[in-house]
Amino acid sequence: MVYEELEDNWVQAGPEGDIYLCLAAFDDDGTAAAALVIELEITGDMNVLSIYTLPGYRRRGLGRELLKRAVIACRQLFIWEEGETEEQVVLKALYRLPKEADIVFEAFLKAAGFTDFVLLDTVDELPVYSAFAQIRFFKE
């Protein structure tokens, strides 16, 4: 697998000034095997908006690697306050999935360092969960 940022589009400003980070994992033949989209908040916190791996490429760690690279990119984009040398930010995910997919996604989140899972609501008989991972940024 070859990992790379989506050329010239890996950081985009949305219509309301929101910043989105887009990463993808490509197979050697150029097939986009996995993709991740994160919204960067003004506070430095990060929202996982979408993460998907094609069925034939699952269970290879592609999503986890994209998430790891996204955190590295977010550290580089972080705007430091005067004199600040470290900051704790939150990586957030909000999801509503059928039970069989929910179990797999929650295991992925736990493996990626998410520790706080909260049941927020139930919509159309599916539970809506939020998950959080605390990440510490250090200024180099």
ZAGU-32584 format. One record per residue (C-alpha): residue number from 0; residue in three letters; x, y, z. Coordinates in steps of 0.05 Angstrom, whole numbers, always signed. Layout:
N
<r><pos>NUM</pos><code>ALA</code><xx>X</xx><yy>Y</yy><zz>Z</zz></r>
...
This chain:
140
<r><pos>0</pos><code>MET</code><xx>+0</xx><yy>+0</yy><zz>+0</zz></r>
<r><pos>1</pos><code>VAL</code><xx>+22</xx><yy>+70</yy><zz>-15</zz></r>
<r><pos>2</pos><code>TYR</code><xx>-4</xx><yy>+125</yy><zz>+31</zz></r>
<r><pos>3</pos><code>GLU</code><xx>-8</xx><yy>+195</yy><zz>+7</zz></r>
<r><pos>4</pos><code>GLU</code><xx>-49</xx><yy>+258</yy><zz>+15</zz></r>
<r><pos>5</pos><code>LEU</code><xx>-99</xx><yy>+275</yy><zz>-39</zz></r>
<r><pos>6</pos><code>GLU</code><xx>-57</xx><yy>+318</yy><zz>-85</zz></r>
<r><pos>7</pos><code>ASP</code><xx>-71</xx><yy>+393</yy><zz>-80</zz></r>
<r><pos>8</pos><code>ASN</code><xx>-136</xx><yy>+379</yy><zz>-42</zz></r>
<r><pos>9</pos><code>TRP</code><xx>-115</xx><yy>+351</yy><zz>+25</zz></r>
<r><pos>10</pos><code>VAL</code><xx>-134</xx><yy>+415</yy><zz>+62</zz></r>
<r><pos>11</pos><code>GLN</code><xx>-196</xx><yy>+451</yy><zz>+38</zz></r>
<r><pos>12</pos><code>ALA</code><xx>-236</xx><yy>+510</yy><zz>+64</zz></r>
<r><pos>13</pos><code>GLY</code><xx>-311</xx><yy>+498</yy><zz>+64</zz></r>
<r><pos>14</pos><code>PRO</code><xx>-364</xx><yy>+549</yy><zz>+46</zz></r>
<r><pos>15</pos><code>GLU</code><xx>-367</xx><yy>+576</yy><zz>+117</zz></r>
<r><pos>16</pos><code>GLY</code><xx>-292</xx><yy>+577</yy><zz>+128</zz></r>
<r><pos>17</pos><code>ASP</code><xx>-289</xx><yy>+508</yy><zz>+159</zz></r>
<r><pos>18</pos><code>ILE</code><xx>-224</xx><yy>+471</yy><zz>+145</zz></r>
<r><pos>19</pos><code>TYR</code><xx>-226</xx><yy>+399</yy><zz>+122</zz></r>
<r><pos>20</pos><code>LEU</code><xx>-168</xx><yy>+350</yy><zz>+119</zz></r>
<r><pos>21</pos><code>CYS</code><xx>-175</xx><yy>+294</yy><zz>+68</zz></r>
<r><pos>22</pos><code>LEU</code><xx>-128</xx><yy>+234</yy><zz>+66</zz></r>
<r><pos>23</pos><code>ALA</code><xx>-129</xx><yy>+171</yy><zz>+24</zz></r>
<r><pos>24</pos><code>ALA</code><xx>-91</xx><yy>+105</yy><zz>+19</zz></r>
<r><pos>25</pos><code>PHE</code><xx>-77</xx><yy>+82</yy><zz>-52</zz></r>
<r><pos>26</pos><code>ASP</code><xx>-59</xx><yy>+13</yy><zz>-76</zz></r>
<r><pos>27</pos><code>ASP</code><xx>+2</xx><yy>+5</yy><zz>-121</zz></r>
<r><pos>28</pos><code>ASP</code><xx>-44</xx><yy>+6</yy><zz>-182</zz></r>
<r><pos>29</pos><code>GLY</code><xx>-73</xx><yy>+73</yy><zz>-162</zz></r>
<r><pos>30</pos><code>THR</code><xx>-138</xx><yy>+47</yy><zz>-131</zz></r>
<r><pos>31</pos><code>ALA</code><xx>-161</xx><yy>+90</yy><zz>-73</zz></r>
<r><pos>32</pos><code>ALA</code><xx>-169</xx><yy>+35</yy><zz>-20</zz></r>
<r><pos>33</pos><code>ALA</code><xx>-187</xx><yy>+79</yy><zz>+40</zz></r>
<r><pos>34</pos><code>ALA</code><xx>-205</xx><yy>+151</yy><zz>+54</zz></r>
<r><pos>35</pos><code>LEU</code><xx>-212</xx><yy>+196</yy><zz>+114</zz></r>
<r><pos>36</pos><code>VAL</code><xx>-243</xx><yy>+266</yy><zz>+122</zz></r>
<r><pos>37</pos><code>ILE</code><xx>-232</xx><yy>+307</yy><zz>+185</zz></r>
<r><pos>38</pos><code>GLU</code><xx>-260</xx><yy>+376</yy><zz>+201</zz></r>
<r><pos>39</pos><code>LEU</code><xx>-211</xx><yy>+421</yy><zz>+239</zz></r>
<r><pos>40</pos><code>GLU</code><xx>-244</xx><yy>+465</yy><zz>+291</zz></r>
<r><pos>41</pos><code>ILE</code><xx>-218</xx><yy>+534</yy><zz>+308</zz></r>
<r><pos>42</pos><code>THR</code><xx>-203</xx><yy>+508</yy><zz>+378</zz></r>
<r><pos>43</pos><code>GLY</code><xx>-155</xx><yy>+456</yy><zz>+349</zz></r>
<r><pos>44</pos><code>ASP</code><xx>-203</xx><yy>+398</yy><zz>+362</zz></r>
<r><pos>45</pos><code>MET</code><xx>-215</xx><yy>+350</yy><zz>+304</zz></r>
<r><pos>46</pos><code>ASN</code><xx>-280</xx><yy>+317</yy><zz>+281</zz></r>
<r><pos>47</pos><code>VAL</code><xx>-277</xx><yy>+252</yy><zz>+242</zz></r>
<r><pos>48</pos><code>LEU</code><xx>-330</xx><yy>+264</yy><zz>+189</zz></r>
<r><pos>49</pos><code>SER</code><xx>-320</xx><yy>+203</yy><zz>+146</zz></r>
<r><pos>50</pos><code>ILE</code><xx>-275</xx><yy>+142</yy><zz>+144</zz></r>
<r><pos>51</pos><code>TYR</code><xx>-283</xx><yy>+86</yy><zz>+94</zz></r>
<r><pos>52</pos><code>THR</code><xx>-242</xx><yy>+27</yy><zz>+70</zz></r>
<r><pos>53</pos><code>LEU</code><xx>-263</xx><yy>-14</yy><zz>+10</zz></r>
<r><pos>54</pos><code>PRO</code><xx>-285</xx><yy>-85</yy><zz>+31</zz></r>
<r><pos>55</pos><code>GLY</code><xx>-226</xx><yy>-120</yy><zz>-3</zz></r>
<r><pos>56</pos><code>TYR</code><xx>-176</xx><yy>-77</yy><zz>+36</zz></r>
<r><pos>57</pos><code>ARG</code><xx>-205</xx><yy>-81</yy><zz>+106</zz></r>
<r><pos>58</pos><code>ARG</code><xx>-169</xx><yy>-109</yy><zz>+167</zz></r>
<r><pos>59</pos><code>ARG</code><xx>-101</xx><yy>-85</yy><zz>+141</zz></r>
<r><pos>60</pos><code>GLY</code><xx>-95</xx><yy>-23</yy><zz>+186</zz></r>
<r><pos>61</pos><code>LEU</code><xx>-108</xx><yy>+27</yy><zz>+131</zz></r>
<r><pos>62</pos><code>GLY</code><xx>-159</xx><yy>+67</yy><zz>+171</zz></r>
<r><pos>63</pos><code>ARG</code><xx>-115</xx><yy>+68</yy><zz>+232</zz></r>
<r><pos>64</pos><code>GLU</code><xx>-56</xx><yy>+92</yy><zz>+190</zz></r>
<r><pos>65</pos><code>LEU</code><xx>-97</xx><yy>+147</yy><zz>+158</zz></r>
<r><pos>66</pos><code>LEU</code><xx>-121</xx><yy>+170</yy><zz>+227</zz></r>
<r><pos>67</pos><code>LYS</code><xx>-49</xx><yy>+170</yy><zz>+253</zz></r>
<r><pos>68</pos><code>ARG</code><xx>-26</xx><yy>+211</yy><zz>+193</zz></r>
<r><pos>69</pos><code>ALA</code><xx>-85</xx><yy>+259</yy><zz>+201</zz></r>
<r><pos>70</pos><code>VAL</code><xx>-63</xx><yy>+273</yy><zz>+273</zz></r>
<r><pos>71</pos><code>ILE</code><xx>+8</xx><yy>+287</yy><zz>+249</zz></r>
<r><pos>72</pos><code>ALA</code><xx>-19</xx><yy>+335</yy><zz>+195</zz></r>
<r><pos>73</pos><code>CYS</code><xx>-64</xx><yy>+369</yy><zz>+247</zz></r>
<r><pos>74</pos><code>ARG</code><xx>-4</xx><yy>+380</yy><zz>+292</zz></r>
<r><pos>75</pos><code>GLN</code><xx>+31</xx><yy>+416</yy><zz>+235</zz></r>
<r><pos>76</pos><code>LEU</code><xx>-30</xx><yy>+459</yy><zz>+220</zz></r>
<r><pos>77</pos><code>PHE</code><xx>-43</xx><yy>+477</yy><zz>+293</zz></r>
<r><pos>78</pos><code>ILE</code><xx>-40</xx><yy>+551</yy><zz>+309</zz></r>
<r><pos>79</pos><code>TRP</code><xx>-1</xx><yy>+563</yy><zz>+373</zz></r>
<r><pos>80</pos><code>GLU</code><xx>-15</xx><yy>+619</yy><zz>+422</zz></r>
<r><pos>81</pos><code>GLU</code><xx>+43</xx><yy>+664</yy><zz>+443</zz></r>
<r><pos>82</pos><code>GLY</code><xx>+89</xx><yy>+626</yy><zz>+491</zz></r>
<r><pos>83</pos><code>GLU</code><xx>+48</xx><yy>+562</yy><zz>+487</zz></r>
<r><pos>84</pos><code>THR</code><xx>+89</xx><yy>+497</yy><zz>+483</zz></r>
<r><pos>85</pos><code>GLU</code><xx>+36</xx><yy>+443</yy><zz>+492</zz></r>
<r><pos>86</pos><code>GLU</code><xx>-38</xx><yy>+436</yy><zz>+482</zz></r>
<r><pos>87</pos><code>GLN</code><xx>-89</xx><yy>+381</yy><zz>+493</zz></r>
<r><pos>88</pos><code>VAL</code><xx>-139</xx><yy>+374</yy><zz>+436</zz></r>
<r><pos>89</pos><code>VAL</code><xx>-197</xx><yy>+327</yy><zz>+425</zz></r>
<r><pos>90</pos><code>LEU</code><xx>-207</xx><yy>+279</yy><zz>+367</zz></r>
<r><pos>91</pos><code>LYS</code><xx>-283</xx><yy>+267</yy><zz>+361</zz></r>
<r><pos>92</pos><code>ALA</code><xx>-327</xx><yy>+218</yy><zz>+324</zz></r>
<r><pos>93</pos><code>LEU</code><xx>-403</xx><yy>+218</yy><zz>+321</zz></r>
<r><pos>94</pos><code>TYR</code><xx>-434</xx><yy>+155</yy><zz>+292</zz></r>
<r><pos>95</pos><code>ARG</code><xx>-500</xx><yy>+118</yy><zz>+283</zz></r>
<r><pos>96</pos><code>LEU</code><xx>-491</xx><yy>+48</yy><zz>+254</zz></r>
<r><pos>97</pos><code>PRO</code><xx>-528</xx><yy>-18</yy><zz>+253</zz></r>
<r><pos>98</pos><code>LYS</code><xx>-506</xx><yy>-64</yy><zz>+310</zz></r>
<r><pos>99</pos><code>GLU</code><xx>-459</xx><yy>-108</yy><zz>+268</zz></r>
<r><pos>100</pos><code>ALA</code><xx>-423</xx><yy>-47</yy><zz>+239</zz></r>
<r><pos>101</pos><code>ASP</code><xx>-425</xx><yy>-11</yy><zz>+306</zz></r>
<r><pos>102</pos><code>ILE</code><xx>-385</xx><yy>-66</yy><zz>+341</zz></r>
<r><pos>103</pos><code>VAL</code><xx>-330</xx><yy>-65</yy><zz>+287</zz></r>
<r><pos>104</pos><code>PHE</code><xx>-326</xx><yy>+11</yy><zz>+285</zz></r>
<r><pos>105</pos><code>GLU</code><xx>-323</xx><yy>+16</yy><zz>+361</zz></r>
<r><pos>106</pos><code>ALA</code><xx>-265</xx><yy>-35</yy><zz>+362</zz></r>
<r><pos>107</pos><code>PHE</code><xx>-230</xx><yy>+8</yy><zz>+309</zz></r>
<r><pos>108</pos><code>LEU</code><xx>-239</xx><yy>+71</yy><zz>+351</zz></r>
<r><pos>109</pos><code>LYS</code><xx>-214</xx><yy>+36</yy><zz>+414</zz></r>
<r><pos>110</pos><code>ALA</code><xx>-152</xx><yy>+12</yy><zz>+376</zz></r>
<r><pos>111</pos><code>ALA</code><xx>-141</xx><yy>+84</yy><zz>+353</zz></r>
<r><pos>112</pos><code>GLY</code><xx>-140</xx><yy>+111</yy><zz>+424</zz></r>
<r><pos>113</pos><code>PHE</code><xx>-213</xx><yy>+131</yy><zz>+434</zz></r>
<r><pos>114</pos><code>THR</code><xx>-232</xx><yy>+121</yy><zz>+507</zz></r>
<r><pos>115</pos><code>ASP</code><xx>-297</xx><yy>+159</yy><zz>+520</zz></r>
<r><pos>116</pos><code>PHE</code><xx>-360</xx><yy>+131</yy><zz>+488</zz></r>
<r><pos>117</pos><code>VAL</code><xx>-427</xx><yy>+166</yy><zz>+503</zz></r>
<r><pos>118</pos><code>LEU</code><xx>-497</xx><yy>+146</yy><zz>+480</zz></r>
<r><pos>119</pos><code>LEU</code><xx>-528</xx><yy>+212</yy><zz>+457</zz></r>
<r><pos>120</pos><code>ASP</code><xx>-594</xx><yy>+192</yy><zz>+427</zz></r>
<r><pos>121</pos><code>THR</code><xx>-633</xx><yy>+141</yy><zz>+387</zz></r>
<r><pos>122</pos><code>VAL</code><xx>-655</xx><yy>+158</yy><zz>+316</zz></r>
<r><pos>123</pos><code>ASP</code><xx>-697</xx><yy>+110</yy><zz>+274</zz></r>
<r><pos>124</pos><code>GLU</code><xx>-683</xx><yy>+56</yy><zz>+326</zz></r>
<r><pos>125</pos><code>LEU</code><xx>-607</xx><yy>+63</yy><zz>+317</zz></r>
<r><pos>126</pos><code>PRO</code><xx>-565</xx><yy>+90</yy><zz>+375</zz></r>
<r><pos>127</pos><code>VAL</code><xx>-525</xx><yy>+153</yy><zz>+363</zz></r>
<r><pos>128</pos><code>TYR</code><xx>-457</xx><yy>+151</yy><zz>+397</zz></r>
<r><pos>129</pos><code>SER</code><xx>-402</xx><yy>+201</yy><zz>+407</zz></r>
<r><pos>130</pos><code>ALA</code><xx>-330</xx><yy>+181</yy><zz>+421</zz></r>
<r><pos>131</pos><code>PHE</code><xx>-270</xx><yy>+222</yy><zz>+442</zz></r>
<r><pos>132</pos><code>ALA</code><xx>-195</xx><yy>+214</yy><zz>+443</zz></r>
<r><pos>133</pos><code>GLN</code><xx>-150</xx><yy>+263</yy><zz>+480</zz></r>
<r><pos>134</pos><code>ILE</code><xx>-87</xx><yy>+282</yy><zz>+442</zz></r>
<r><pos>135</pos><code>ARG</code><xx>-30</xx><yy>+325</yy><zz>+468</zz></r>
<r><pos>136</pos><code>PHE</code><xx>+6</xx><yy>+369</yy><zz>+418</zz></r>
<r><pos>137</pos><code>PHE</code><xx>+76</xx><yy>+392</yy><zz>+433</zz></r>
<r><pos>138</pos><code>LYS</code><xx>+108</xx><yy>+451</yy><zz>+399</zz></r>
<r><pos>139</pos><code>GLU</code><xx>+173</xx><yy>+433</yy><zz>+366</zz></r>
